[in-house]
Amino acid sequence: MRKKPVVLTILSGGGFTFETKCLLTAIGNDLDLLYLKTYFGGTPGEGGLPEGESYPVPSFASMTQRSARVSVDAFWKTFVTTFDLLRHRPVDLVLAVG
């Protein structure tokens, strides 16, 4: 039995989530999906997004943060979550848009 490819992607919100949904749809549905999900990113299994495991991360877009400190803290939390996820789950593809 062939193992499904594992794809890691981020749901950051707005047009980026739409682009991610389009790419995942084009790739096919025989995937094991892992999502890093921001508050604005949408929910896997809803709105046309394929089902998958979701891991919450903060948004760290510098244009929307009030301070550099908030952006750095959000980046660090996202980094730690991603690093921990990659240590425990082998990933075949990282899909990033933007």
C-alpha positions as CSV (number, residue, x, y, z in Angstrom):
1,M,0.0,0.0,0.0
2,R,1.4,3.4,-1.0
3,K,1.7,6.0,1.6
4,K,0.0,9.4,0.9
5,P,2.4,12.3,0.3
6,V,2.4,14.7,3.3
7,V,2.0,18.3,2.4
8,L,2.6,21.2,4.9
9,T,1.1,24.6,4.1
10,I,-0.1,27.7,5.9
11,L,-3.5,29.3,5.9
12,S,-2.7,32.9,6.4
13,G,-6.0,34.4,5.2
14,G,-7.6,36.3,2.3
15,G,-6.2,35.8,-1.2
16,F,-3.4,33.6,0.1
17,T,-5.8,31.0,1.5
18,F,-7.7,31.1,-1.8
19,E,-4.5,30.5,-3.8
20,T,-3.5,27.7,-1.4
21,K,-7.0,26.1,-2.0
22,C,-6.6,26.3,-5.7
23,L,-3.1,24.8,-5.6
24,L,-4.2,21.9,-3.4
25,T,-7.2,21.3,-5.6
26,A,-4.9,21.1,-8.7
27,I,-2.5,18.8,-7.0
28,G,-5.2,16.3,-6.1
29,N,-7.0,14.8,-3.1
30,D,-4.7,11.9,-2.4
31,L,-2.7,13.9,0.1
32,D,-2.2,13.9,3.8
33,L,-2.5,17.7,4.6
34,L,-1.0,19.6,7.5
35,Y,-2.0,23.2,7.9
36,L,-0.4,26.0,9.9
37,K,-3.6,28.0,10.5
38,T,-3.8,31.7,11.5
39,Y,-6.9,33.2,13.0
40,F,-7.8,34.6,9.6
41,G,-6.8,31.6,7.5
42,G,-10.0,29.6,7.2
43,T,-10.9,26.1,8.5
44,P,-9.8,22.9,6.7
45,G,-12.8,21.1,5.4
46,E,-14.9,24.3,5.0
47,G,-15.2,26.8,2.2
48,G,-13.6,24.4,-0.3
49,L,-10.5,23.7,1.6
50,P,-9.5,20.1,1.7
51,E,-9.6,18.3,5.1
52,G,-6.4,18.1,7.1
53,E,-4.7,18.5,10.5
54,S,-4.6,22.0,11.7
55,Y,-2.0,23.6,14.0
56,P,-2.8,27.2,15.2
57,V,-0.1,29.8,14.7
58,P,-0.2,33.6,15.1
59,S,-0.1,36.0,12.1
60,F,3.2,37.8,11.9
61,A,2.7,40.1,9.0
62,S,4.7,43.2,9.9
63,M,2.2,45.6,8.1
64,T,-0.6,44.6,10.5
65,Q,1.3,44.4,13.8
66,R,1.6,47.3,16.2
67,S,5.2,46.8,17.0
68,A,8.3,44.9,15.9
69,R,8.2,43.0,19.2
70,V,4.8,41.6,18.5
71,S,6.0,40.5,15.0
72,V,9.1,38.9,16.4
73,D,7.1,37.1,19.1
74,A,4.6,35.8,16.5
75,F,7.4,34.7,14.2
76,W,9.1,32.8,17.1
77,K,5.9,31.0,18.1
78,T,5.3,30.0,14.4
79,F,8.9,28.8,14.1
80,V,8.7,26.7,17.2
81,T,5.3,25.1,16.2
82,T,6.7,24.4,12.7
83,F,10.0,22.9,14.0
84,D,8.2,20.7,16.5
85,L,5.8,19.5,13.8
86,L,8.6,18.7,11.4
87,R,10.5,16.8,14.1
88,H,7.5,14.5,14.6
89,R,6.0,14.2,11.1
90,P,8.0,13.6,7.9
91,V,6.8,16.1,5.2
92,D,7.2,15.5,1.5
93,L,6.3,19.0,0.3
94,V,6.1,22.4,1.8
95,L,3.6,24.6,-0.1
96,A,4.0,28.3,0.4
97,V,2.3,31.2,-1.5
98,G,2.8,34.9,-1.2
